[in-house]
Amino acid sequence: MTKYFYLLPILPTMLAAAPAEGVTPQLVPLPKTATMGQGVLALTSATRIMATSKELEPLAQVLSDEIFLTTGVRLAAASGKGQPGAVVL
């Protein structure tokens, strides 16, 4: 399983602001692909972190815990397909 835990220390920066147009966000590790869209994703208690495979379920929980520690907002980790407004792994 690929390790993604290097992303966690920069999570507060990622949540704080969207990157300027034409600027690639600084992510570690660098993802294979990233598509920047318009708008923002507000994280609320209704937001879900969706693990699209069994292997990603532990990471969904780790991400939920880190977001809670950073923002005080608890996001539920779940398995399945992505839904509008969800964080999809």
C-alpha positions, 0 to 999 in steps of 0.5 A: 500500500502506498504511504500518504502520511507525508501529506498530513503536516501540510494539511492546515495549509491546504485547508486554509486557501485555494491556490491562485489560478495557474499555480500548482499546490505544494503537495507531498508526495506529489500525486500522479494526477491533479485536476484543479477546478473552480470553487471551494469545498467547505468542510462541515460535519456533513462532509464525508471522506470516501475510501474507494477501496478496502486498502484506503479505508485506514487512510480515510480514518487517519485523514478524518482524525487529522482534519479533526485535530486541525479544524475541530470538525469531525468528518465521517470516514466511509467506503464507497463511490464518491458523492458530491461534496465528499473527499474521495480517496 
